[in-house]
């Protein structure tokens, strides 16, 4: 993973974290009221991840889909697109929570704060990573030889 750009490393990290959160959303003890309060969708369930963030089955599936960052991290351009796209989507989720239009997805105050933080983090790392380094181009680097130096023959 050392030959990857900063964007690729960050996309992989965010993607892996989202996949972990998706799985944890179905783990008893980490998710409260899992068997009684977990709804497929909507804001009526009582299940919470870590006792802070309202969740639903659909919410967990969406977290899993954000795990696509692992796949997008295969290329520098894909990683940048993932970071930017995910950041914009989290801005939208934050705004949905603020205007209280999230009846189809469970959102509480903890989610609003987390969505704002994720939006800032994703967009911030996108901005930092897009100019930090570029992937190597070509099949390899050529060694320049001094013109006066004879070339070795094999």
N, C-alpha and C positions, 0 to 999 in steps of 0.2 A: 504494500500500500504506500510505500515511500515514493514511488514514481507518479503518484496521483497529484493533481493540482489541489489547491486549498478548497476550491468549489466542490470537487469530487469527494474529498474527505468529509466536508461539512454536510453534503447531501446524504452521504452514507450514514453519518452519525444521526442526523435528524430522522432519516428513514428507519433506522434500527430502533430508535427511541419510540417512534410512533407504533412500530410493530409490537414492541414490548408493552406499551400502554394498552394496545388492543387486546393482547392476551391477558394482561392483569385485570382488565374489565370483566373477565369471566372467572376470576379466582376468588373463592369465598375467603372472607377475612380481610382481603385487600379491598374488595368491593362489598359495601354494606348492603344488607337486605337483598342479597342476590337472588334468592329463590322466590321470595314473596313480592318484591317490588320492581324487578327488572321487566320493563315493557319492551316491545319491539321498537316502537317509535313514540314520539310525543313527549310531552312534559308532565305526564301524570304519574310516572313511576317514582319510586322513592329510593332507588339504588344510587349509591354514590361511590366513586372511586376515591379511596383514602379518606372517606368521610367528608370530602370537600367538593368534589365535582360531580354533578348529576350526569348519569349516563343512561343509555338504552342499548339494546342490541344493535340498532342501526348506528348509533354513535360509535360503538366499538368497531363495527365494520368499516366506518369511515376512517377511524384511526388506522386500521389495517391498510386501507387503500393509500393513506399518506405514507405508508411504508414503501411505496413505489420509489422513494428516494434512493433505496439501495440499488435498484435497477437503473435509475436515471444517473447514478454516480458512475456508470460505466464510461461516460464521455464527459469532457469538460463542458461542452455546450448543453448537454442534457442535464447536468448537475446545476448549471446556472438557471436553466429554465425551471427546474424543480424548485429551487430556492425562491425564485421570483414568484412563480405561480402559487406555491404554498403560502408565501407571505401575503399575497393579495387575497387569497381565500380566507386567511385568518383575519384580515382587516374586515372582510365582509361578515364573517361570523361574529366578530366583535360588534359591528354595527347592528346586526340582527339582535344581538343580546341587549344592546343599549336601548333600542327602540321597542323592545319587548315583543318582537314578532317571531320568536322562536318556538311557536307552539308545536311544530313538527320535530323539533330537536330539543332535548333537555339542556337548558342553559340557566345557570344561576349566577350570583355575583362572583363566586370563585372562578367560574368559567369565563366570565367577562374579563377579569383581570388576567387570567391565563391566556386567553385569546389575544388580548392586547400585547402581552409580553412576547408571545410567539410571533405575532405579526412583526413587531419591532426587531426581534432576534433574526427571523428569517430574511427580512428585507435588509437588515444591517449586514448580515454575513454575505448576502448576495452582492451588496454594494462593495464590500471589502474584497470579496473573492473575485469579482469580475475584472479587477485591475491588478490583483496580487501577482498572478502568474499565468502564463499561457502554456498550453500543452506543447510538448516538443513536436516539431513538424518534420516530415521526411522520415526516411528509414534509418537514419543514423547520422552521426556527425562525421565530417571529413577532417582528417588530420592534414593540416597545411605543412608542407615541407619547404625548407629554405631552397631557393632555386639553385644555389651553388652546391648544394649537398647532393651527392649522387644517390640514386634510388637503389635500394637493395633488391637483388633478384633472388627469386626462390627456385 
